[in-house]
Amino acid sequence: MPASRTGRPPVSRAARRPAGSRPPRNNPVRVLHLRVRRAWDRPLTAYYLILGGSLLITVLGLVMVYSASQITALQMALPGSFFFRKQFLAASIGAGLLLLASRMPVKLHRALAYPILAGAVFLMALVQVPGIGVAVNGNQNWISLGGSFQIQPSEFGKLALVLWGADLIARKQDRKLLAQWKHMLVPLVPVAFLLLGLIMLGGDMGTAIILTAILFGLLWLAGAPTRLFVGVLSIAATIGVILIKTSPNRMARLSCIGATEPQSGPVDCWQAVHGIYALASGGIFGSGLGASVEKWGQLPEAHTDFIFAVTGEELGLAGTLSVLALFAALGYAGIRVAGRTEDPFVRYAAGGVTTWIVAQAVINIGAVLGLLPIAGVPLPLFSYGGSALLPTMFAIGLLIAFARDEPAARAALAMRQPRFGRKRAGGPVPDRGPRRWNTMRRRASAARSSGER
């Protein structure tokens, strides 16, 4: 290289970039997508979604129960806050059950599976004893506890089937017995049919549908072969069709799907149509909290099965979409917990609870929207009813315990707890460098279990 005129070595200069070859600036949409994906990928995301989502649904449900039940309480010559106070008491007890379940170890949950199942079967059989069982709206599935307090044992049957079924399948997987179809079905399906039979003796087909969904969710998670899965589904569908065809009330509910007039032919679709009226009159932001018109005697069961319709009327589309988003987040978190664990019991229990809550929410909201027949099931954590709220909150506590038990979540929680203790001890806190959440993610094992899909 020739020397310069001044005698100094020449300075090497970088070649100029062409005008059109500049690096593109960061796309704001792509940056936002990466940030959201990074936030979803953090180890405590499922924990916060389950805890925060269930808390918001329960609090909003208390508000809507107070608003939707005032007129019904006054028509029954009761104080306007009667149903709200009972629901608040149930929510307080349920919060204690949630906290207890979230702190219990997995071994204790498995140990409680058989006692809960035995207690649920005993109470569901006790419902059919004359003088003990109480009929509500034509279904005899209640036991009176004195005064205005009643209990519905079939709601606890859902929790019993989830815990017992998860423990049963996990033990069979440990012994490598799930490859045989008889071990896949027995005794899971016979016990589930026993619970379904006790429920159908009282005429509550809505709860029976939820229990059937839990059963199929457990079979799917256990890796049931397609032929076996379709066979059991066909048997259940055949029984369901027979039960619907032999009941004029169920046939009437089926014919009210998509109805737009209260009296469409010989069938009275008053409740279904007025639920649509409530949703349609809400608009984008609703008529205001407490300003519902349909709850003034036009909409039956406004604070129980059709509380979603009152929510749409008072809070509008924004309120209903918020409720849907909370249930979607809860369902996503449950699927994430079930998919990231290596413990078979945790996988089946988390999947069973998620199937239970999501299926019940879909059936309730679908009935209010006129897309499904009215099954008479409450909206989980939202509708009035202590018998439904207590086992559901205990099940949410299960999901919280499982989410906390993930290895990455345990590491993240352990790093947060001892900070102040180290500072008070006088020693400087060592600099561990920036936390990288991706390094704390649990890596899936190379040999996945046979029940994992």
C-alpha positions as CSV (number, residue, x, y, z in Angstrom):
1,M,0.0,0.0,0.0
2,P,1.6,3.4,-1.0
3,A,2.5,5.8,1.8
4,S,0.6,9.1,2.1
5,R,2.2,12.5,1.3
6,T,2.7,13.3,5.0
7,G,4.6,10.1,5.6
8,R,1.9,8.7,7.9
9,P,0.4,5.3,7.2
10,P,-2.8,5.6,5.3
11,V,-6.0,5.3,7.3
12,S,-8.3,2.5,6.2
13,R,-11.8,3.7,5.7
14,A,-14.9,1.5,5.5
15,A,-16.6,1.4,2.3
16,R,-19.7,3.5,2.1
17,R,-23.0,1.7,2.1
18,P,-25.4,2.2,-0.7
19,A,-28.3,4.3,0.1
20,G,-30.8,1.4,-0.2
21,S,-28.8,-1.1,2.0
22,R,-29.4,0.5,5.4
23,P,-30.6,-2.0,8.1
24,P,-34.3,-1.8,8.6
25,R,-35.5,-0.2,11.8
26,N,-37.2,-2.4,14.4
27,N,-40.8,-3.1,13.5
28,P,-43.0,-2.0,16.4
29,V,-45.4,-4.9,15.9
30,R,-42.6,-7.4,15.9
31,V,-41.1,-5.8,19.0
32,L,-44.4,-6.0,20.8
33,H,-44.9,-9.6,19.7
34,L,-41.5,-10.5,21.0
35,R,-42.1,-8.8,24.3
36,V,-45.5,-10.5,24.7
37,R,-44.0,-13.9,23.8
38,R,-41.2,-13.4,26.3
39,A,-43.7,-12.5,29.0
40,W,-45.9,-15.6,28.2
41,D,-42.7,-17.7,28.4
42,R,-41.8,-16.7,31.9
43,P,-42.0,-19.5,34.5
44,L,-44.5,-17.8,36.8
45,T,-46.9,-16.8,34.0
46,A,-49.3,-19.8,34.6
47,Y,-49.2,-19.2,38.3
48,Y,-50.2,-15.5,37.9
49,L,-52.8,-16.3,35.3
50,I,-54.6,-18.9,37.4
51,L,-54.4,-16.8,40.6
52,G,-55.3,-13.5,39.0
53,G,-57.9,-14.8,36.6
54,S,-59.8,-16.8,39.1
55,L,-59.7,-13.9,41.6
56,L,-61.1,-11.5,39.0
57,I,-63.8,-13.9,37.9
58,T,-64.9,-14.4,41.5
59,V,-65.0,-10.7,42.4
60,L,-66.8,-9.8,39.2
61,G,-69.2,-12.6,39.9
62,L,-70.0,-11.3,43.4
63,V,-70.7,-7.9,41.9
64,M,-73.0,-9.3,39.3
65,V,-74.8,-11.7,41.8
66,Y,-75.6,-8.7,43.9
67,S,-76.9,-6.8,40.9
68,A,-78.9,-9.6,39.3
69,S,-80.4,-11.1,42.5
70,Q,-81.8,-8.0,44.1
71,I,-85.2,-8.1,42.4
72,T,-85.6,-11.8,42.9
73,A,-84.8,-11.4,46.6
74,L,-87.4,-8.6,47.0
75,Q,-90.0,-10.6,45.2
76,M,-89.5,-13.4,47.7
77,A,-89.9,-10.8,50.6
78,L,-86.2,-11.1,51.5
79,P,-83.6,-8.4,51.9
80,G,-82.0,-7.2,48.6
81,S,-78.6,-8.4,49.6
82,F,-79.8,-11.9,50.7
83,F,-78.2,-13.9,47.9
84,F,-75.1,-11.7,47.8
85,R,-74.4,-12.4,51.5
86,K,-74.8,-16.1,51.0
87,Q,-72.5,-16.0,48.0
88,F,-70.0,-13.9,49.8
89,L,-69.9,-16.4,52.7
90,A,-69.4,-19.2,50.2
91,A,-66.6,-17.2,48.5
92,S,-64.9,-16.6,51.8
93,I,-65.0,-20.3,52.7
94,G,-63.9,-21.2,49.2
95,A,-60.9,-18.8,49.5
96,G,-59.8,-20.8,52.5
97,L,-60.2,-24.0,50.6
98,L,-58.2,-22.5,47.7
99,L,-55.4,-21.4,50.0
100,L,-55.4,-24.8,51.7
101,A,-55.3,-26.7,48.4
102,S,-52.5,-24.5,47.0
103,R,-50.3,-25.2,50.0
104,M,-50.9,-29.0,50.1
105,P,-48.3,-31.3,48.7
106,V,-49.1,-33.5,45.7
107,K,-49.0,-36.7,47.9
108,L,-51.7,-35.3,50.2
109,H,-53.9,-34.5,47.2
110,R,-53.5,-38.1,46.0
111,A,-54.3,-39.4,49.5
112,L,-57.5,-37.4,49.6
113,A,-58.8,-38.9,46.2
114,Y,-60.4,-42.0,47.7
115,P,-62.0,-40.3,50.8
116,I,-63.5,-37.5,48.6
117,L,-64.9,-40.1,46.1
118,A,-66.4,-42.2,48.9
119,G,-68.0,-39.1,50.5
120,A,-69.4,-37.9,47.2
121,V,-70.9,-41.3,46.3
122,F,-72.5,-41.5,49.8
123,L,-74.0,-38.0,49.6
124,M,-75.2,-38.5,46.1
125,A,-76.9,-41.8,47.2
126,L,-78.3,-40.0,50.2
127,V,-80.1,-37.5,47.9
128,Q,-82.4,-40.3,46.7
129,V,-83.6,-41.1,50.3
130,P,-87.1,-39.8,50.8
131,G,-87.2,-37.0,53.4
132,I,-83.5,-36.1,52.9
133,G,-83.3,-35.3,49.2
134,V,-84.8,-32.0,48.1
135,A,-86.1,-31.3,44.6
136,V,-85.3,-27.9,43.0
137,N,-86.7,-27.0,39.6
138,G,-87.7,-30.6,39.0
139,N,-84.3,-32.1,39.8
140,Q,-83.8,-34.0,43.0
141,N,-80.1,-33.4,43.6
142,W,-80.0,-31.4,46.8
143,I,-79.8,-32.0,50.5
144,S,-81.2,-29.5,53.0
145,L,-78.8,-28.4,55.7
146,G,-81.5,-26.4,57.6
147,G,-82.9,-23.0,56.9
148,S,-82.1,-21.6,53.5
149,F,-78.8,-23.6,53.1
150,Q,-78.7,-26.6,50.8
151,I,-75.9,-28.6,49.3
152,Q,-75.7,-30.3,45.9
153,P,-73.4,-33.4,46.2
154,S,-73.1,-33.9,42.4
155,E,-70.9,-30.7,42.3
156,F,-68.4,-32.5,44.6
157,G,-68.6,-35.5,42.3
158,K,-66.8,-33.5,39.6
159,L,-63.8,-32.9,42.0
160,A,-63.9,-36.5,43.1
161,L,-63.8,-37.9,39.6
162,V,-60.8,-35.6,38.7
163,L,-58.7,-36.5,41.8
164,W,-59.5,-40.2,41.8
165,G,-59.3,-40.6,38.1
166,A,-55.9,-38.8,37.9
167,D,-54.5,-40.9,40.7
168,L,-55.8,-44.2,39.2
169,I,-54.4,-43.5,35.7
170,A,-51.1,-42.2,37.1
171,R,-50.6,-45.5,39.1
172,K,-51.4,-47.6,36.1
173,Q,-49.0,-45.6,34.0
174,D,-46.2,-46.2,36.5
175,R,-46.9,-49.9,36.2
176,K,-47.0,-49.7,32.4
177,L,-50.6,-51.0,32.3
178,L,-52.2,-48.4,30.0
179,A,-51.2,-50.3,26.9
180,Q,-54.0,-52.8,27.7
181,W,-57.5,-51.5,26.9
182,K,-59.1,-53.2,29.9
183,H,-56.8,-51.4,32.3
184,M,-57.5,-48.1,30.5
185,L,-61.3,-48.5,31.0
186,V,-61.6,-50.5,34.3
187,P,-62.4,-49.3,36.8
188,L,-62.4,-45.7,35.6
189,V,-65.4,-45.9,33.2
190,P,-67.6,-48.1,35.6
191,V,-67.1,-45.7,38.5
192,A,-67.8,-42.7,36.2
193,F,-71.0,-44.4,35.1
194,L,-71.9,-45.0,38.7
195,L,-71.6,-41.3,39.4
196,L,-73.6,-40.5,36.2
197,G,-76.3,-42.9,37.2
198,L,-76.7,-41.3,40.6
199,I,-76.9,-37.9,39.0
200,M,-79.4,-39.0,36.4
201,L,-81.7,-40.5,39.0
202,G,-82.3,-36.9,40.1
203,G,-82.8,-35.7,36.5
204,D,-79.8,-33.4,36.3
205,M,-78.5,-34.0,32.8
206,G,-76.4,-30.8,32.8
207,T,-74.1,-32.0,35.5
208,A,-74.0,-35.4,33.9
209,I,-72.7,-33.7,30.7
210,I,-69.9,-32.0,32.6
211,L,-68.9,-35.3,34.3
212,T,-68.9,-37.0,30.9
213,A,-66.5,-34.3,29.6
214,I,-64.2,-34.9,32.5
215,L,-64.2,-38.6,31.8
216,F,-63.3,-38.1,28.1
217,G,-60.7,-35.5,29.0
218,L,-58.9,-38.0,31.3
219,L,-59.1,-40.8,28.6
220,W,-57.7,-38.4,26.0
221,L,-54.8,-37.4,28.3
222,A,-54.1,-41.0,29.1
223,G,-53.5,-41.7,25.4
224,A,-56.6,-43.8,24.7
225,P,-56.6,-45.3,21.2
226,T,-58.9,-43.7,18.7
227,R,-61.0,-46.8,18.4
228,L,-61.5,-47.1,22.1
229,F,-62.1,-43.4,22.5
230,V,-64.7,-43.4,19.7
231,G,-66.4,-46.5,21.1
232,V,-66.9,-45.0,24.5
233,L,-68.0,-41.7,23.0
234,S,-70.6,-43.6,20.8
235,I,-72.0,-45.4,23.9
236,A,-72.3,-42.1,25.8
237,A,-73.9,-40.4,22.8
238,T,-76.4,-43.2,22.4
239,I,-77.4,-43.0,26.0
240,G,-77.7,-39.3,25.8
241,V,-80.0,-39.4,22.8
242,I,-82.2,-41.9,24.5
243,L,-82.5,-39.8,27.6
244,I,-83.3,-36.7,25.6
245,K,-85.9,-38.5,23.4
246,T,-87.7,-39.9,26.4
247,S,-88.0,-36.5,28.2
248,P,-90.4,-33.8,26.8
249,N,-88.7,-31.2,28.9
250,R,-85.3,-31.9,27.3
251,M,-86.8,-32.1,23.8
252,A,-88.3,-28.7,24.4
253,R,-84.9,-27.2,25.5
254,L,-83.3,-28.7,22.3
255,S,-85.9,-27.1,20.1
256,C,-85.3,-23.6,21.6
257,I,-81.8,-23.4,20.0
258,G,-81.7,-20.2,17.9
259,A,-85.3,-19.2,18.9
260,T,-86.2,-15.5,18.4
261,E,-89.7,-15.6,19.7
262,P,-90.8,-16.6,23.2
263,Q,-93.6,-18.8,21.8
264,S,-92.3,-20.5,18.7
265,G,-95.0,-23.1,18.1
266,P,-96.0,-25.5,20.9
267,V,-92.7,-24.9,22.8
268,D,-92.2,-22.1,25.2
269,C,-88.7,-20.6,24.8
270,W,-89.2,-17.7,27.2
271,Q,-85.9,-18.0,29.0
272,A,-83.8,-18.5,26.0
273,V,-85.3,-15.6,24.1
274,H,-85.1,-13.2,26.9
275,G,-81.5,-14.1,27.5
276,I,-80.9,-12.9,23.9
277,Y,-82.9,-9.8,24.5
278,A,-80.7,-9.0,27.5
279,L,-77.5,-9.4,25.5
280,A,-78.9,-7.4,22.5
281,S,-80.0,-4.4,24.6
282,G,-76.6,-4.1,26.3
283,G,-74.7,-2.6,23.3
284,I,-71.0,-2.0,23.5
285,F,-70.7,-0.7,27.1
286,G,-74.0,-1.8,28.6
287,S,-76.8,0.1,30.3
288,G,-74.9,0.5,33.5
289,L,-74.3,-1.6,36.6
290,G,-77.7,-2.3,38.3
291,A,-79.7,-0.9,35.3
292,S,-80.8,-4.3,33.8
293,V,-84.5,-4.4,32.7
294,E,-84.7,-8.2,32.1
295,K,-83.9,-9.0,35.7
296,W,-87.3,-7.4,36.8
297,G,-89.1,-10.7,36.4
298,Q,-88.6,-11.2,32.7
299,L,-85.5,-13.4,32.8
300,P,-85.8,-16.5,35.0
301,E,-82.7,-17.6,36.9
302,A,-81.0,-14.2,36.3
303,H,-78.5,-14.7,39.1
304,T,-77.7,-18.4,38.5
305,D,-77.7,-20.0,35.0
306,F,-78.3,-16.7,33.1
307,I,-76.1,-14.3,34.9
308,F,-74.0,-14.0,31.8
309,A,-77.1,-12.4,30.1
310,V,-77.4,-9.8,32.8
311,T,-73.7,-9.1,32.6
312,G,-74.1,-8.4,28.8
313,E,-77.1,-6.1,29.5
314,E,-75.4,-4.1,32.2
315,L,-71.7,-4.2,31.1
316,G,-72.2,-4.6,27.4
317,L,-70.0,-6.3,24.9
318,A,-66.9,-5.1,26.7
319,G,-68.0,-6.8,29.9
320,T,-68.9,-10.2,28.3
321,L,-65.6,-10.2,26.3
322,S,-63.7,-9.5,29.5
323,V,-65.3,-12.5,31.1
324,L,-64.5,-14.7,28.0
325,A,-60.9,-13.5,28.1
326,L,-60.5,-14.4,31.7
327,F,-61.8,-17.9,31.1
328,A,-59.6,-18.3,28.1
329,A,-56.6,-17.2,30.1
330,L,-57.5,-19.7,32.9
331,G,-57.9,-22.5,30.3
332,Y,-54.6,-21.6,28.7
333,A,-52.8,-21.6,32.0
334,G,-54.3,-25.0,32.9
335,I,-53.2,-26.5,29.6
336,R,-49.7,-25.1,30.1
337,V,-49.4,-26.6,33.6
338,A,-50.6,-30.0,32.3
339,G,-48.2,-29.9,29.4
340,R,-45.0,-28.8,31.2
341,T,-45.1,-31.2,34.1
342,E,-43.3,-34.6,34.3
343,D,-45.5,-35.9,37.1
344,P,-48.4,-38.1,35.6
345,F,-50.8,-37.3,38.4
346,V,-50.3,-33.5,38.0
347,R,-50.8,-33.8,34.2
348,Y,-54.1,-35.7,34.6
349,A,-55.4,-33.7,37.5
350,A,-54.6,-30.3,35.8
351,G,-56.1,-31.5,32.5
352,G,-59.2,-32.8,34.3
353,V,-59.7,-29.5,36.2
354,T,-59.2,-27.5,33.0
355,T,-61.6,-29.7,31.1
356,W,-64.2,-29.3,33.8
357,I,-64.0,-25.5,34.0
358,V,-63.8,-24.8,30.3
359,A,-66.5,-27.3,29.3
360,Q,-68.9,-25.9,31.9
361,A,-68.2,-22.3,30.9
362,V,-68.8,-23.2,27.2
363,I,-72.0,-25.0,27.9
364,N,-73.4,-22.2,30.1
365,I,-72.4,-19.3,27.7
366,G,-73.5,-21.3,24.7
367,A,-76.9,-21.7,26.2
368,V,-77.2,-18.0,27.0
369,L,-76.2,-17.2,23.4
370,G,-78.8,-19.6,22.0
371,L,-76.1,-21.8,20.4
372,L,-76.7,-24.8,22.8
373,P,-79.7,-26.2,24.7
374,I,-80.2,-24.9,28.2
375,A,-78.5,-27.4,30.4
376,G,-79.0,-25.7,33.8
377,V,-75.3,-25.6,34.7
378,P,-73.9,-22.4,36.4
379,L,-71.0,-20.4,35.1
380,P,-67.9,-21.5,37.1
381,L,-66.8,-19.0,39.8
382,F,-69.3,-16.5,38.5
383,S,-72.9,-17.7,39.1
384,Y,-74.7,-17.8,42.4
385,G,-74.4,-21.1,44.2
386,G,-72.2,-22.2,47.1
387,S,-72.3,-25.9,46.2
388,A,-70.7,-25.1,42.8
389,L,-68.3,-22.5,44.1
390,L,-66.6,-24.5,46.9
391,P,-65.3,-27.5,44.9
392,T,-64.4,-25.2,42.0
393,M,-62.2,-23.0,44.2
394,F,-60.6,-26.0,45.7
395,A,-59.9,-27.2,42.1
396,I,-58.3,-23.8,41.3
397,G,-56.1,-24.3,44.4
398,L,-55.0,-27.5,42.8
399,L,-53.9,-25.7,39.7
400,I,-52.1,-23.1,41.7
401,A,-50.2,-25.8,43.7
402,F,-49.2,-27.5,40.4
403,A,-48.1,-24.2,38.8
404,R,-46.0,-23.4,41.9
405,D,-44.5,-26.9,41.8
406,E,-42.9,-26.5,38.3
407,P,-39.0,-26.5,38.6
408,A,-38.6,-23.1,36.9
409,A,-41.4,-21.6,39.0
410,R,-39.9,-22.9,42.2
411,A,-36.5,-21.4,41.3
412,A,-38.1,-18.0,40.5
413,L,-40.0,-18.0,43.8
414,A,-36.9,-19.0,45.7
415,M,-34.9,-16.1,44.3
416,R,-37.5,-13.6,45.4
417,Q,-38.1,-14.7,49.0
418,P,-34.7,-14.4,50.8
419,R,-33.7,-10.9,49.5
420,F,-34.5,-9.0,52.7
421,G,-33.1,-11.6,55.0
422,R,-29.7,-11.4,53.3
423,K,-29.6,-7.6,53.5
424,R,-30.5,-7.6,57.2
425,A,-27.8,-10.1,58.0
426,G,-25.2,-7.5,57.0
427,G,-23.6,-9.3,54.1
428,P,-23.7,-7.8,50.7
429,V,-26.0,-9.5,48.2
430,P,-23.8,-11.1,45.5
431,D,-24.4,-9.9,42.0
432,R,-25.8,-12.9,40.1
433,G,-26.1,-10.9,36.9
434,P,-29.3,-10.4,34.9
435,R,-31.9,-13.1,35.3
436,R,-32.6,-15.0,32.2
437,W,-36.0,-16.5,32.4
438,N,-35.4,-18.7,29.4
439,T,-32.6,-20.6,31.2
440,M,-35.0,-21.5,34.0
441,R,-37.5,-23.2,31.8
442,R,-37.9,-26.8,32.4
443,R,-36.6,-28.8,29.4
444,A,-38.9,-31.6,28.4
445,S,-37.4,-35.0,29.0
446,A,-36.3,-37.0,26.0
447,A,-38.3,-40.1,26.9
448,R,-41.9,-38.8,27.2
449,S,-44.5,-40.9,28.9
450,S,-47.0,-42.9,26.9
451,G,-49.9,-40.8,28.1
452,E,-48.4,-37.5,26.7
453,R,-49.6,-36.2,23.3
